[in-house]
């Protein structure tokens, strides 16, 4: 099993100009510790369940570009980029640039978008019906893939169009950077994964993820797709400590919410949890650490990951 770090919080340091330096150090530490994946959210304000909407929040694609220049081997991704925030042709250009800077380490994470508040604040139209958002996402993917693989790309859809569009140079990765489609919707999102995705990212406990993967496998059969071609990942938030007593104290110190959208565990319990995800078919275990707790990161690297090497 591979392990990844997701960065949903930008609470680093006391001053805004300290944020990126600490973020860069975290990514470089993750690379040195053997993590294969480092991702950021593509949101404009902080989301519920992670922090207050007024927290500092950096833009995802520009920070990935900066990381691409100061890391060497870890894969970089948005988890995931909202299809509603950028013209698809521009998004293809942005992603290509990062793939070039990183020498072929980009994972193109994309989703339909869901956070109504930031759409309203920033003036983006929010499509209320999930089917509309998925249709817009599919058009985005078809444009991006066409621009990555065709000399000149033309596409006309309901939401977007391009005409003889040139994208040069092409991405380093051939035929194109892997496409991760985020989301667990059984009827629409997982069907789109079967149709166009190279990776999926699923939320939920191991039993819920197992069920979603069974649904995905059925969609693959319908689409004539080999289920085993799709890399299966899951994102889980963690707080870790060495003992139950230390865990209790840490939960109080870090104000871990109850209920917590994740797991607060000892390191040995975390080994059991990761094993349960591996058993249901997860190949990449991605974790976000509550409030960027350094000890949780260290325990994940030193006490959990070696059990799955």
Beta strands, then each sheet from edge to edge (+ up, - down):
strand 1: 2-7
strand 2: 37-40
strand 3: 75-78
strand 4: 81-82
strand 5: 106-111
strand 6: 153-156
strand 7: 161-165
strand 8: 179-182
strand 9: 199-202
strand 10: 231-241
strand 11: 263-266
strand 12: 284-289
sheet 1: 4+ 5+ 3+ 2+ 1+ 12+ 10+ 9+ 8+
sheet 2: 4+ 5+ 3+ 2+ 1+ 12+ 10+ 11+
sheet 3: 6+ 7-
end
